[in-house]
Amino acid sequence: METKTAVVTGASGGIGAAIARRLGAKGWNLVLAARRQKELELVASQAGTRALPVMTDVSRREDMERLFEEAVRAFGKVHVWINNAGRGVAKKVLELTEEDFDEIVAANLKSVFYGMQVVIPHFEQRGEGHLINISSFLGRVPLVTFRSVYNAAKAAVNVLTANLRMDLRLSHPGIHVSLVMPGTVKTDFARNALGGTPLMPPGGRSPMIPQTPEEVAEMVWALIQDPRAELYTNPASPEMVRRYYQNVGAFEDEMLNIKAG
C-alpha cells in the first residue's frame, strides 16, 4: 500500500503540531512548515522517522513554492495539504495600524492563497488530492471584537475556500477542498497574538468549552478519511451559527449580556 504524504503549515505548535503527531502515528510521510526552527524540529522528531521539517515563512510565495518542491523531492507527490499557519491580534478595529493589518492578512489569508495556488495544479495533474484550510469559528461568528482583522481574514479564508471548491467540483471531482473551523482551543495562540491578549475581555467568559489540540487533530484525521466541505470542531458551534444568522442583532445583545454577567 502506498504511503501517503501530507504537508502541514504552522506545524511548530498547537493544532499543527497535534495534526503532525496524529498523522505520523498513522505512518504518513510528513513535510512540516513553520518559522521557528527549534520547535519545528522537535515536532518532527515526535512525528516519526518520515517527518521532514522545512523552515518556511508562509507569507512569502517563494517560501511556499519551495515547501512544495521539497515535499515532491522527498516523497514524490502530495496527497493532503493543510494550510494551518496563522497569527492572532489583540486590537479592536479602530486601534489597528496599517502594519498590523498587513501582517495579520499576510499570515492568515495570503498564506492560504499561496498554498492553494501552489498545490492545486499538482492535484489537478494527478486528478486527486485533499486541501484542508484551517480557519476559525471567529471567521463566521465574530464573538471576540479584539480579534478584529484576524476575524476578517478568517472570514475571507472561508469564502476563498468555498469558491475554490465550487470551481473544482465539476472539472476535478477527485479533489476535495475542506474548511475546518475550530472554536476555543487550548494553545499558545492568545499568548503569541500581536499585542498580547487576554483569553476574553475582563469579566467575560467564553460560551464554548475549550478543546485540546489533540481533539481537533483527531477530527482532522477523521475528515481526511471521510472528506466533506466544512467541519466545526466544537459541538456548540453549529447552533451558535444558526442563531447568529437567524437574528444578528439579538445574538449580539445576548453575547454582550454574557460578557457583562
Secondary structure, 3 states (H helix, E strand, C coil): CCCCEEEEECCCCHHHHHHHHHHHHCCCEEEEEECCHHHHHHHHHHCCCCEEEEECCCCCHHHHHHHHHHHHHHHCCCCEEEECCCCCECCCHHHCCHHHHHHHHHHHHHHHHHHHHHHHHHHHHHCCEEEEEECCHHHCCCCCHHHHHHHHHHHHHHHHHHHHHHHHHHHCCCEEEEEEECCCECCCHHHHCECCCCCCCCCCCCCCCCECHHHHHHHHHHHHHCCCCEEECCCCHHHHHHHHHHCHHHHHHHHHHHHHC
